[in-house]
Amino acid sequence: MTTKEVADQLVAYCRNNEEHKAYEELYSPDITSVEMSEPMKEVKGFDGLQKKGQWWKENFEVHGNRVSDPVVADGHFAVTFWMDTTHKPSGQRSQMNEIGVYQVKNGKIWREQFFYDTEE
């Protein structure tokens, strides 16, 4: 798949709440996923992604989300995500925007990094 095809498919899966399909089809087993802060600042491989996803489900309830069209440049693409969530442990509801930047090699996402405001 080309970078644009990977980007378009990832956006389609995210818009349909089918991220699990993206992980199965679009991600390299050597994936590195980077966040702005702990506890999941950097995870590697499918095992790391699974743990990150489990942590997310345990800690956040998603009320709504939007996903932009991708911006593609060579082997990279970026997507903007908007989310309305409640942090389950605190009960605090908030909205946030983040930019996901992805790098594609050999038709698979092998690195993703997310940028957003933190309290740090």
Summary of the structure (lengths in Angstrom):
residues: 120
radius of gyration: 13.9
end to end distance: 37.8
largest distance: 42.0
contacts: 321
relative contact order: 0.22
helix: 30%
strand: 47%
